[in-house]
Amino acid sequence: MKILITAAGSYGDVAPYTGIGAALIAAGHDVAIATHDTFAPLVRAAGPEFRRLPADPHARRPGGAGPGTGRGGQRALMRTAAAFIDELGAGMADAVAPGTELLLLSTTTAPLGRHLCEAHDIPALDLSLQPTAPTREFAPVVSGGRNLGRWGNLLAGRLTPRIVDRLHADATRALRARLGLPPATPGAVRRRTEAARPRVLHGFSEVLLPRPADWRPGLDVVGNWWPWHAPDAQLPPDLEDFLADGPPPVFIGFGSMASGGGERLGALAVRALRRAKVRGILQSGNAGLTSPDAEPVSYSDAPTHTGTYSEPGAATSTGSGSGAPLTGLSPTPVKGITEPLTGTRTGPAPTAGPRTHTTHTTSDVLTIGEVPHALLFPRTAAVVHHAGAGTSAAALRAGVPSVPVPVTADQPFWAGRLATLGAATPPIPFADLSDDESADRLTAALIRATTEPTHRTLANGAARRMEAEDGIAVVVSAVARLAD
């Protein structure tokens, strides 16, 4: 089949579909992924054709900590989302090439993708990274992680699609006119789609979030879709040396949603690490984290590997946290792809292109650029992260405790799930990392995560259960049935 995958948003919104794309190619399909320019190298390295979507959120982010989860932060998030959707809608029509037989739609592209299906008379399969259908069991993922009670959760779940409809109103009007379709509101198109009761696959683990009992048949939770990676990928030698130099360190990184304030955050993180008497690895990320008293060390001639580069969690770990070899399933390699693993990201978002890996180090803290989380997390004592869906799953799959520091959007929801599972300490909102008192709070969380065996025991148990899941295989099987 000639398949188009559409995905938009941050790294975590896009990278999982590279694993799906590579597996579909291995199954004999012709695959393209439409997404932002930032991710073109990542898509091409995985094997699919790249097609451009506008509204690259990394190019438009002006800096700062990003929208928060309070009332003002939620309003800012809604304004940002509306502008993003309007720009995205202007480019969606150009993504579909003649002869396309199937659309695979992500959570962020599904509302606009329905109009493409109508215009071109082609089927679609929704591949969602978050739970979107209403349920009594939890509130919508954008509700800040709050539990509103069974009926409150259900009511909020029914209201959320209407808010999404409003955000898509202008983009829908313009896109349908561009496609030559009669006028229709986003709500009308959504209700027509829902009436057909289509199958929706959800790419997260039931270990972290069990399928709600009140969901209708066809809403399936299949397991994570891990980004494509090279089976022979290795960590840079300077990082390997640091890991071998002492006890397992704590990883600290805040993903692509947090930006700015790197020196202040780095100083706060280092204070917390040293008060907790643990070694640390700071991933610079969009926040620009760095150890305040570090000296730069550059490795421009680090070795390369054959394959592709991605994160987070592209390989199954043993969950031991002891540096044992990684084992697990990966899609069949795409032949002819070579690309250096090592490197630093000079722009605001990770890519799969060549780069130079630069670290900043003191005796007990190492600052790094982008590396595969799947290779690093199993060798850490704990992972401090922004609680994005992918990073949360990668930490859990590695069998190590988490200290979640959610920034915005669905991150408080996943942070709460990790804590409920017992594999994480209580979440610390990113906005609270502002003073010495917050360093004390982070210190206490680090001590708890690294000394209380319950967190690691529960994380290890979750990792073992996740080994039985193969979300990508379920997608490939579903596509095969549609092709028959």
C-alpha positions, 0 to 999 in steps of 0.5 A, spaced: 500 500 500 501 507 498 501 510 505 501 517 508 503 518 516 501 525 518 504 527 525 505 534 528 508 537 534 514 536 538 519 530 538 515 526 542 509 527 537 513 525 531 518 520 533 514 514 535 511 514 527 518 513 525 518 506 528 512 505 525 514 507 518 520 503 518 516 497 520 511 498 514 517 499 509 519 492 512 512 489 511 513 491 503 509 498 503 510 504 500 511 509 506 511 517 507 511 521 513 509 528 513 511 532 518 516 539 520 522 540 517 526 539 524 524 532 523 526 531 516 533 527 517 530 523 522 524 521 518 529 520 512 534 516 516 528 511 518 526 510 511 520 513 509 519 519 504 519 526 508 513 531 506 513 537 509 508 540 514 508 547 516 508 550 523 514 547 526 513 549 533 521 549 534 522 554 529 516 558 532 518 558 540 521 564 542 524 561 548 522 561 556 519 556 560 513 555 555 506 555 557 504 552 564 499 548 567 495 553 571 489 557 568 493 563 565 498 557 562 492 553 559 490 560 556 497 561 553 497 554 551 490 554 547 492 561 544 499 557 541 495 551 539 490 555 535 495 559 531 499 552 530 493 549 527 491 555 523 498 554 520 498 547 519 491 546 516 494 551 510 499 545 508 495 539 510 492 539 503 499 539 499 501 532 503 497 527 500 500 525 493 496 522 487 495 514 489 495 515 496 491 509 499 491 509 506 492 515 511 495 514 518 493 520 523 496 522 529 492 525 535 495 532 532 493 531 525 487 527 525 482 533 526 484 536 519 486 529 516 479 527 516 477 532 511 483 529 506 480 522 507 473 525 505 476 529 499 480 523 496 476 518 498 481 514 502 480 510 508 484 512 515 487 509 521 487 513 527 494 512 531 493 516 538 499 517 543 494 519 548 487 517 550 482 521 547 475 518 548 471 520 554 471 515 560 469 515 567 476 513 570 480 519 568 479 526 566 482 528 559 490 528 559 490 536 558 486 537 565 493 538 569 492 531 572 486 532 576 481 527 577 474 530 577 470 524 580 467 519 575 462 523 572 466 529 572 471 526 568 466 523 563 463 530 563 470 533 561 471 528 556 465 530 552 467 537 553 474 537 550 472 535 543 468 541 543 474 545 545 478 542 540 473 543 534 473 550 536 480 551 535 480 547 528 474 552 526 478 557 522 483 551 519 477 547 517 474 552 513 480 554 509 482 547 508 475 544 506 475 550 501 482 549 498 480 541 497 473 543 494 469 540 499 462 543 501 462 547 508 462 543 514 464 544 521 469 540 525 464 538 530 459 535 524 465 532 521 467 529 528 460 526 529 460 523 523 466 519 523 465 517 531 458 514 528 462 509 524 465 507 530 472 506 527 478 503 530 483 507 534 490 504 536 493 507 542 500 507 542 502 507 550 502 501 555 497 498 559 502 497 564 502 505 565 495 506 563 490 500 563 484 501 558 478 504 561 473 499 562 467 503 559 471 504 552 467 502 546 470 496 542 475 498 537 478 503 542 485 499 543 491 500 547 496 496 544 503 498 547 508 504 545 511 505 538 518 506 539 522 510 535 526 507 530 534 506 532 540 502 530 541 496 533 548 497 533 548 504 536 553 506 542 553 511 547 559 516 546 566 514 549 566 520 554 559 518 556 561 511 557 567 513 561 563 517 566 558 511 567 564 507 568 568 512 573 563 511 579 556 509 581 550 509 576 548 517 576 542 520 576 539 523 569 536 530 569 533 533 562 527 536 561 525 535 553 523 540 548 517 543 551 522 547 556 527 552 554 531 558 557 534 559 564 539 553 562 544 556 567 539 557 573 536 550 572 543 547 571 545 550 578 539 548 581 540 541 579 547 541 581 545 543 588 540 538 588 545 532 586 550 534 591 546 535 597 543 528 595 550 525 594 549 522 587 553 523 581 549 526 575 548 527 567 545 533 565 542 533 558 542 540 555 536 540 551 532 546 549 533 549 556 540 549 555 542 545 562 549 546 564 553 545 570 555 552 572 563 550 574 564 545 568 569 545 563 568 544 556 571 537 553 569 536 545 570 530 542 569 531 534 572 525 532 568 520 536 566 514 532 560 513 528 555 507 527 551 504 521 543 505 522 539 511 524 539 515 531 533 516 535 530 517 542 527 516 547 527 508 548 528 505 542 531 498 545 528 494 550 532 494 556 533 488 561 531 493 566 537 492 571 539 499 571 546 495 572 549 497 565 547 490 562 547 489 555 540 491 552 536 486 549 529 486 545 525 487 539 526 492 533 524 492 526 528 489 520 533 494 519 532 499 513 538 497 508 543 503 506 542 508 512 548 510 515 549 516 520 553 518 526 550 517 532 555 522 536 553 530 536 550 536 539 544 539 537 545 547 535 538 548 533 532 548 538 530 541 536 533 534 535 535 531 528 538 525 526 543 529 522 551 529 523 553 533 529 559 534 534 558 531 541 560 536 546 560 535 553 561 539 559 564 535 565 566 536 573 568 530 577 561 528 579 556 532 573 557 531 566 553 535 561 551 532 554 547 533 548 542 528 545 543 521 546 539 515 545 535 514 552 534 507 551 541 506 551 542 511 557 536 510 562 538 503 564 545 505 567 542 510 571 540 510 578 534 515 577 531 519 571 529 526 572 524 528 566 519 532 564 514 526 563 512 527 556 509 520 554 515 517 550 520 519 556 515 516 561 515 510 557 522 510 556 524 510 563 519 505 565 521 500 560 528 501 563 526 499 570 529 505 573 525 510 578 523 517 575 522 524 578 517 527 574 518 534 573 512 536 568 512 542 564 505 543 560 500 539 556 499 532 557 505 531 562 502 532 568 497 526 566 503 522 565 507 524 571 501 522 575 500 515 572 508 514 574 507 516 581 500 512 582 504 506 579 509 507 584 515 507 579 516 515 581 516 520 586 510 525 587 511 530 581 514 537 582 511 542 577 517 545 572 514 552 574 516 551 581 524 550 580 525 557 581 529 558 588 533 554 593 527 551 596 525 548 590 532 545 590 531 542 597 524 539 594 528 536 588 534 533 593 529 530 597 526 527 591 532 524 589 534 521 595 527 518 595 528 515 588 535 513 589 535 510 596 528 507 597 527 500 594 520 500 592 520 505 586 526 501 583 522 494 584 516 497 582 519 500 575 523 493 574 516 489 575 513 494 570 519 493 565 518 486 565 511 486 563 512 491 558 516 486 554 510 482 552 507 488 548 509 490 541 505 496 539 508 496 532 506 489 530 499 491 532 499 497 527 502 493 521 497 487 522 492 492 522 494 495 516 495 488 513 487 487 514 486 494 511 490 492 505 486 485 504 
